[in-house]
Amino acid sequence: MGKFSLLTKLALIAVAVSVVDIFLFIAIFQPNYKIKLNGQENPDTSNINPSVENANRINSELPLNVQINATANKSIYSSYEQVILNIELSSSQNLNDVLVEAKGITSRLNRNYFNQNKSVDLQKQSVQKITFSQTLPSCNSCSGLSAGKYTITITASYQSEILATKNINLTIKQ
């Protein structure tokens, strides 16, 4: 654009600003006007200010902060031992029906030997405690679980949106 004169550059800027002004005018003063893009109407006809349809929705005006603290009762396990997870959840907002899932200790056959979930209600600035437990199978070729290091991933989801995750690492010995 270095070859154009200053007057040409100013004219191009004025044209661009005018086009933007037209779209703003249409959006502000004629909100039901359907703008065609590439010969097709915009399919979005939703209301810009939707009514409160669900009182359980996240208040978007407040920052949402969900935290997970979790510990296992041990760090090294043997076959047939019980893994106990102690989980604490806290939230900056009241949330109902938060799905807490703990999955892991995945075998070479792609089976999760730890697979627990629970729906909980979180209260603002309060700690919700839950416990998950699962007995381990034997470490052998039938289960597909061999001695080694494994992970259990804990997630907290609200309306299918993952809010927080936490990993617990543990070791299984023969």
C-alpha positions in Angstrom: 0.0 0.0 0.0 3.1 2.2 -0.1 2.5 3.2 -3.7 -0.9 4.9 -3.1 -1.1 8.6 -2.3 -2.2 9.8 1.1 -5.6 10.9 -0.5 -6.2 7.4 -1.9 -5.4 5.8 1.5 -7.8 8.2 3.3 -10.6 7.5 0.7 -10.2 3.7 1.3 -10.4 4.2 5.0 -13.5 6.3 4.6 -15.2 3.6 2.5 -14.3 0.9 5.1 -15.7 3.0 7.9 -18.9 3.7 6.0 -19.5 0.0 5.4 -19.1 -0.7 9.1 -21.4 2.2 10.0 -24.1 0.7 7.8 -23.9 -2.7 9.5 -24.0 -1.0 12.9 -27.0 1.1 12.0 -28.9 -2.1 10.8 -27.9 -3.9 14.0 -29.0 -1.1 16.3 -32.1 0.3 14.7 -33.5 -2.7 12.8 -32.6 -5.7 15.0 -35.0 -8.0 13.1 -33.5 -7.2 9.7 -31.9 -10.3 8.2 -28.5 -9.7 6.8 -27.6 -11.9 3.8 -24.0 -13.1 3.6 -23.0 -14.9 0.4 -26.7 -14.9 -0.7 -27.8 -16.7 2.4 -29.7 -15.4 5.4 -28.2 -15.5 8.8 -29.9 -18.5 10.5 -29.3 -17.0 14.0 -32.6 -15.5 15.1 -32.0 -15.8 18.8 -32.8 -13.1 21.2 -29.8 -11.0 22.3 -31.3 -10.7 25.8 -32.7 -14.2 26.6 -35.0 -14.6 29.6 -33.8 -16.6 32.5 -34.8 -20.1 31.4 -33.0 -22.0 33.9 -32.3 -20.8 37.4 -29.5 -23.4 37.7 -27.3 -21.7 35.1 -24.0 -20.3 35.9 -24.1 -16.5 36.7 -21.9 -15.2 33.9 -21.4 -11.9 35.7 -19.3 -13.6 38.4 -16.0 -15.4 37.8 -16.5 -19.2 38.1 -13.8 -20.9 40.0 -14.2 -24.6 40.9 -11.3 -26.3 42.7 -10.6 -30.0 43.3 -8.3 -31.2 46.1 -7.9 -35.0 46.1 -5.8 -37.6 47.9 -5.5 -41.3 47.8 -5.2 -43.3 51.0 -1.8 -44.7 49.8 0.6 -44.2 47.0 1.6 -47.9 46.4 -0.9 -50.7 46.1 -1.0 -54.5 45.6 -3.5 -56.7 43.9 -7.0 -56.8 45.6 -6.3 -53.7 47.7 -8.9 -51.0 48.0 -8.1 -47.6 46.5 -9.9 -44.8 48.5 -10.0 -41.3 47.1 -10.9 -38.4 49.4 -12.1 -35.5 47.3 -12.9 -31.9 48.3 -14.6 -29.5 45.9 -15.1 -25.8 46.3 -16.8 -23.3 44.1 -17.2 -19.5 43.8 -20.9 -19.9 43.0 -23.8 -22.2 44.0 -24.0 -25.0 41.5 -26.5 -27.9 41.5 -25.9 -31.3 39.8 -22.2 -31.0 39.3 -21.0 -34.4 38.0 -17.8 -35.6 39.7 -16.0 -38.4 37.9 -12.9 -40.4 38.8 -11.5 -42.6 36.1 -8.2 -44.3 35.6 -5.9 -47.2 36.3 -6.3 -48.1 32.6 -5.2 -51.6 31.6 -3.5 -52.5 28.4 -6.9 -53.7 27.2 -8.1 -50.1 27.6 -10.4 -50.9 30.6 -10.6 -48.4 33.5 -10.3 -50.3 36.8 -11.3 -47.2 38.7 -14.5 -45.7 37.4 -16.8 -43.9 39.8 -19.1 -40.9 39.5 -21.5 -38.9 41.6 -23.7 -35.8 41.2 -23.2 -33.2 44.0 -24.5 -29.7 44.8 -21.8 -27.1 45.5 -22.4 -24.2 47.8 -20.6 -20.9 47.3 -17.5 -20.6 49.5 -18.1 -24.1 51.1 -16.2 -27.4 50.8 -18.1 -30.4 49.5 -16.4 -33.7 50.6 -16.9 -37.0 48.8 -15.2 -40.4 48.8 -14.8 -42.9 46.0 -13.4 -46.4 46.5 -12.6 -49.3 44.3 -10.9 -52.7 44.9 -8.1 -53.5 42.5 -8.1 -56.7 40.5 -5.1 -59.0 40.4 -2.1 -57.9 38.4 -1.9 -60.6 35.7 -2.3 -61.1 32.0 -6.1 -61.9 32.3 -6.9 -58.4 33.7 -4.5 -56.7 31.4 -3.2 -54.8 34.5 0.5 -55.1 35.1 2.7 -53.7 37.9 3.6 -50.1 37.2 2.5 -46.4 37.5 -1.1 -45.4 36.9 -3.2 -42.2 37.0 -6.7 -41.5 38.2 -8.2 -38.4 36.7 -10.9 -36.6 38.6 -13.2 -34.1 36.7 -15.9 -31.8 37.8 -18.5 -31.0 35.1 -21.5 -28.7 35.0 -23.9 -28.9 32.1 -21.4 -30.9 30.1 -18.6 -28.4 30.6 -15.5 -29.5 32.4 -14.9 -27.0 35.2 -11.8 -28.6 36.9 -9.6 -31.6 36.8 -7.1 -33.2 39.1 -4.8 -36.2 38.6 -3.8 -38.7 41.3 -0.7 -40.8 40.5 -0.2 -44.2 42.2 1.9 -47.3 41.8 0.6 -50.9 41.6 3.1 -53.7 42.5 2.7 -57.5 42.1 
